[in-house]
């Protein structure tokens, strides 16, 4: 029961970066918000895997945590190189 409440609180905190990214026009703030969302989503996936006692879902959460933000890092590097030239 308490893990369900924690899950609801985590979903509510997931919406905060999305709201802040919609307010601003800065691309870096938007990328930071999406990176935060992907990390929070991976943690939520891990919590759901504990609730369901399913280790395959947990493996997906770990893969998202370990590899998920590498695409954002590549995009940030490309944007930085484009703005420098």
WORALIN-V208986 format. One record per pair of residues at least 4 apart in sequence whose ideal C-beta (glycine too) atoms are under 6 Angstrom apart, sorted by the first residue. I is the first residue (numbers start at 1). J is the second residue. D is the distance in Angstrom with one decimal. If there is no record, write none. Layout:
i:I j:J d:D
i:I j:J d:D
This chain:
i:3 j:51 d:5.6
i:7 j:47 d:5.8
i:10 j:44 d:5.3
i:14 j:40 d:5.0
i:17 j:33 d:3.9
i:17 j:36 d:4.5
i:17 j:37 d:5.6
i:20 j:33 d:5.9
i:21 j:30 d:4.6
i:21 j:33 d:3.6
i:24 j:29 d:4.9
i:31 j:72 d:5.8
i:35 j:69 d:5.3
i:35 j:72 d:4.9
i:38 j:68 d:4.8
i:42 j:61 d:5.0
i:42 j:64 d:4.0
i:42 j:65 d:4.4
i:45 j:61 d:3.7
i:46 j:58 d:5.8
i:46 j:61 d:4.1
i:49 j:54 d:5.4
i:49 j:57 d:3.8
i:49 j:58 d:3.6
i:63 j:67 d:5.8
i:64 j:68 d:4.2
